[in-house]
Amino acid sequence: MVLSVIRYWKYMKIILTDHTKERMAVRKITEKMIKDAIIGPDSKGAGYQNRSLVFKSFSAGVVKVVYTKEKDFYVIISVIWESKK
């Protein structure tokens, strides 16, 4: 896994993988949407391989963020439009 972009939001360090950046560009999902989903999800779930899922509703639809939580940071694995309006 290639980790290429590191962002800090308040006191939370978030690392975006290259895969995540590609998915963001294709799906037009912003860094702010990811941050909003992590900080204030509408719902949460469990993925496979110890990955966590959060869902957040926006005017364009519901975004699903797949991530792992490490000691001091989040690694965002992928972002998906779970449903689009």
C-alpha positions in Angstrom: 0.0 0.0 0.0 1.4 3.4 -1.0 0.8 6.3 1.4 1.2 9.5 -0.3 -0.8 12.4 1.2 -0.9 13.3 4.8 -3.5 15.8 6.0 -4.2 17.2 9.4 -7.6 18.2 10.5 -7.7 19.8 14.0 -5.9 17.2 16.1 -6.6 14.3 13.8 -4.0 13.0 11.3 -5.5 11.4 8.2 -3.5 9.6 5.6 -4.9 9.1 2.2 -3.6 6.1 0.1 -3.0 6.5 -3.6 -6.1 4.3 -4.2 -8.2 6.7 -2.1 -7.0 9.7 -4.0 -7.8 8.0 -7.3 -11.3 7.1 -6.1 -11.8 10.7 -4.8 -11.0 12.1 -8.2 -13.2 9.7 -10.1 -16.1 9.9 -7.7 -15.8 13.6 -6.9 -15.5 13.1 -3.2 -13.7 15.8 -1.3 -11.3 15.7 1.6 -13.8 17.7 3.6 -16.5 15.0 3.0 -14.1 12.4 4.3 -13.3 14.5 7.4 -17.0 15.1 8.0 -17.7 11.4 7.8 -14.9 10.4 10.2 -15.8 13.1 12.7 -19.6 12.9 12.6 -20.8 9.8 10.8 -24.5 9.1 10.4 -23.8 5.4 11.0 -20.8 3.0 11.4 -20.0 -0.5 10.4 -17.3 -3.1 10.4 -15.5 -4.2 7.3 -13.2 -7.1 6.7 -9.6 -7.3 7.7 -10.2 -5.1 10.8 -11.3 -2.2 8.6 -14.0 0.3 9.8 -16.8 1.8 7.8 -18.5 5.2 8.3 -21.4 6.6 6.3 -22.3 10.2 5.9 -25.2 11.8 4.0 -24.5 14.8 1.8 -26.8 16.6 -0.7 -25.4 14.4 -3.5 -25.9 11.1 -1.7 -24.3 8.9 1.0 -20.5 8.5 1.2 -19.0 5.4 2.6 -15.4 5.7 4.0 -13.3 2.6 4.5 -10.5 3.1 7.0 -8.2 1.7 9.7 -7.5 3.5 12.9 -3.9 3.4 14.1 -2.6 4.8 17.4 -2.2 8.4 16.3 -3.8 8.5 12.8 -6.4 7.2 10.4 -5.5 5.5 7.1 -8.3 6.0 4.6 -8.4 2.9 2.4 -11.2 3.9 0.0 -14.2 6.1 -0.5 -17.4 5.1 -2.2 -20.8 6.6 -3.0 -23.0 4.2 -1.2 -26.0 5.8 -2.8 -26.4 8.9 -5.0 -29.3 11.2 -5.3 
